Amino acid sequence: MDAGEVRHWNADVNGVSIHVAERGPEDGPAVLLLHGFPELWLSWRHQMAALAARGFRALAPDLRGYGDSSAPSDPAAYSIFHIVGDVVALLDHLQLTKVFVAGHDWGAHAAWLLCLFRPDRVRAAVVLGVPYSARHAHARPITEAFAAFGEGFYINQFQEAGRAESAFARYDVATVLKKFYSIEIDDVTAPPGVEIIDFLEASPSPLPWISEEELGQYAEKFHKSGFTGPLNYYRMSETNSRLLAPWNGAKITVPVKFIAGDKDIGAQSFGTGEYIKSAEFKSTVPDLEVTVIEGHHFLQQEQAERVNSEMVSYLVRFTS
């Protein structure tokens, strides 16, 4: 296959159909790219081009619930075992024993847990925006989030089935997406009685890192598949915490490059900025490199060239 082309295909794995965008030589070292909320495989378009140019095989699926992949309506179909199970089943489908993995946002969470559950399948990882922290014995993430941040916190508002979907429906899909893509650190908690989507403000001017055509591509897919699947990831947070009980205190043993934006809500809010600089993070991920660069949450699109450079230079170390 021409390294310059992107080709698309679907695989029936783990009880769902997963859409995959692929770029680069089929015999190159494989890099699995896992997107976040509210995104698609398209969020990795710049990295796919850079990886393909260096001889890597870039594989970017739409995670279940997104784009051209299956979107079950039941929240129970979005446990972390389902998400990581899709990834492992996809690797088996491709007959790939061991791969590189990169993840951002919810894809970062999936990448960390792929490393935790199946380190035998991961050569090294590049994770953006969301650090790994070992589960503790009494973890109750949503209960704790309500206690700490109240009803206006975006994740708390996402818990009730249908609530966010109804609020989102007051806007066209492109506006909903642009509101999230414009998000700043202080935007994650709405005032009392206000829906988070009403509180968020879309940038009045075009975002410099996404064209109107690209925004339209995102909007077309979300208009088709809706937001229930993506929101179900959040609705499984408390269940996921219980499911992870066997891994209390477990460390990540594979090599990881963690990249954070200095204005990223995932990496700089609620004490996370201090954590990613701490000895605790390093002890939990012993083979860890941390790089903080200028940028917001959607880092691989906003700072594509820098992320490309950091990612490629890290991964090539493991290819000789």
Protein Blocks (a to p, Z undefined) as FASTA:
>chain_A
ZZkbccdddddeehiacddddedjfkbccddddddddddfklmmmmmmmmmmnopacddd
ddehiajbccdfblklmcfklmmmmmmmmmmmnopabdcdddehjlmmmmmmmmmmmmml
pfbdcdehiacddddfklcfklmmmmmnojmlmklmmmpghklmmmmmmpcfklmmmmmm
mpcfklmpccehiafklmpccdfbdcfkbcfklmmmmmmmmmmnommlmmmmmmmmmmmm
mmmmmmgoiacfbdcdddddfkbfklmgghlmmmmmpmklmmmmmbacddddeddfklml
mmmmlmmmmmmmmmmmmmZZ
